[in-house]
Amino acid sequence: MDIDYRLAFDLAPIGLVLSRNRNILDCNQRLCDMFGASREQLIGQSFQLLYPSADEYERTGARIAPILNTKGLYADDRVMKRIDGQFKGEPFWCHVTGRALNREAPHEAGIWSFEDLSAHRPVKAELTAREREVAAFLMDGMTSKEIGKALAISHRTVEIYRARLMRKYKSSTTGDLVHKLLVG
């Protein structure tokens, strides 16, 4: 039985991207639908286009490179941004998984999957880029010290961001905050 890999790539139920140096080499229709864009708008573009800010794009790239170097695989939940269409500019939670094709140069080439989590996890409060990063790590069950180490900031600074998130989500405990972040 011959498998048409191009057809499988195009019809995959999750967004798929082939990348080179953090630019989109190819993508499937599900990714286009998720971000509200055509293939022509995405091919050749930097992943930065999909992030809420250039700062988040840079920090995420710096954070994932050492993990891709070590494991060759990276996954997280993060807030991304729809780039066109009816919901242009709308932030949404997305599960992103990637594999470096060369661990020695993790951004050189890779394959990435994107899963839209907005149906289960809406972005309700206006959050800063750093608050979104801290929120993502909190949902992974990390402590303030672990988050601080991952973001190269002090655990006390993480606690300040956690307190801001708790105020914005009207949460009295970290458990309640994580629950509200997960279900909206």
Residue, then its C-alpha position, 0 to 999 in steps of 0.5 A: m500500500d502506497i501512502d501519499y505523505r503530502l495528502a496525510f500532511d495536508l489532512a492531519p487533524i492538527g496544525l503542522v509546520l516544517s521549519r528552517n531557522r524559525n521560518i515556515l517552510d511548509c504548513n498544512q491547511r489545519l494550521c492555516d485555519m487555526f491562525g486565520a491565514s492562507r498558505e501564501q501568507l505563512i510560507g516563508q514567514s518567521f514564526q514571530l508572526l504567530y506570537p502576541s509580541a516579538d519579545e515572546y517570540e525571542r524569549t520562547g526561542a531562547r528557552i526552547a533551544p537548550i531543551l531541543n539540544t538535549k532532548g531533541l523534542y519540546a512541548d508546551d502550552r502557550v498563547m498564540k495570536r490569530i493573524d487574519g480573518q474574522f478573529k484577527g489579533e485574537p490571542f488563544w491558548c495553543h499546545v505546541t510540540g516540536r522536534a529538531l531534525n538536528r539537535e546540534a542546531p535546534h532551530e536549523a530545521g524542525i517539524w512542529s505541531f499546533e493544537d488549538l486549545s481555545a474551545h477548552r481554555p479561553v484567554k479571559a484576562e488581559l495578560t502581559a507576555r511575562e504573565r502568560e509565560v508564568a501562567a503556562f509554567l503554573m499549569d505545568g505544575m512548576t514551583s516559583k523556584e522552578i519557573g524562576k530558573a526556567l525564565a532566568i528571573s528570581h523566584r520572588t519576581v515569579e511570586i509577584y507575577r503569580a500574585r498579579l495573575m491571582r488578582k486578575y483571575k480573582s483566585s484565592t489560591t494557586g490551585d484555584l488560579v490553575h483551575k481558572l487558567l485551565v477551564g477559563 
